[in-house]
Structures are given as structure tokens and as C-alpha cells.
Amino acid sequence: MEQMRIMLVDDEERLLSTTKKLFEKIGIDVLTATSGKDALELLNTEEVHVIFLDIKMPGMDGMEILQRVKKDYPLIEVVILTGHATMETAVEGLKLGALDFLIKPVSMKDILGKVEEAFDKVNRHRQKILSASMADAAEGRK
């Protein structure tokens, strides 16, 4: 099975550094971005399975990033991770395609649970696509 790769997008560099180290200790490959622009640029060249996305950031906010990711990279799962939560923001994020919404501070155990849930969902979607492609190929040979 392919190694999981996640991206952390947050303007708090200390949080990114600490969380990245924790993930890497357990064997998860991590990319970080301190802005939406940086995150979208990384996605042009790097494969990512799960994104943890802050909402409140200078420049492009998390909701705009979420919309762009779900439009351009629909198989990537996005989990909103923010300290600025409102019910409206949570509902909007879920409507835009986020897998879930976690409020900071959050335990590493909760984050890992979401990572596993998201990666499982990515793998299920990929398997369905592969099965459909194989069925189409078999149909074409008849």
C-alpha cells in the first residue's frame, strides 16, 4: 500500500513544525505550507492524500483553499483544523466538501484518528475508480 502523505496548512509556523515532527515520528510523510498560495503550489507538484487546513490565514482563507482543492483535486480529503470556529463556518466547510472540522487545541490522538479515517476514504475512492477502469477495459475487449 502507498505511504500516506499529508499536508498541514497553517500560518502558525511553530504549530506546523511541532505537528510535522509528531507525524514523522510515526512514519507519516508531511508537507507544510504557511499560506494558501504555498499549499496550492505544492499540490501542483506533490501528491497528497489528506490536508489539515486552518481557516483564518492572511491572504487566501481556508474556505477558498478548500473550494479550490475540492475542485482541482477531488480525491484529496480535507480536515479543517481551526481555533476560530463557529457553527456557520463548520457547516459551510462541510458543505464545501471537508471531511470534518476539528477545533484547536486538539489532541494528537484525535488528529491521528481523522488522518486514518481520511486515508481510508481516499483508498476506497481509488479502489472504486480502479475497479471501474478495469470493468471498462474488460467491456472493451468483448
Secondary structure, DSSP 8 states (H G I E B T S, - for coil): ----EEEEE-S-HHHHHHHHHHHHHTT-EEEEESSHHHHHHHHHHS--SEEEE-S--SSS-HHHHHHHHHHH-TTSEEEEEESS--HHHHHHHHHTT-SEEEESS--HHHHHHHHHHHHHHHHHHHHHHHHHHHHHHHHHT-
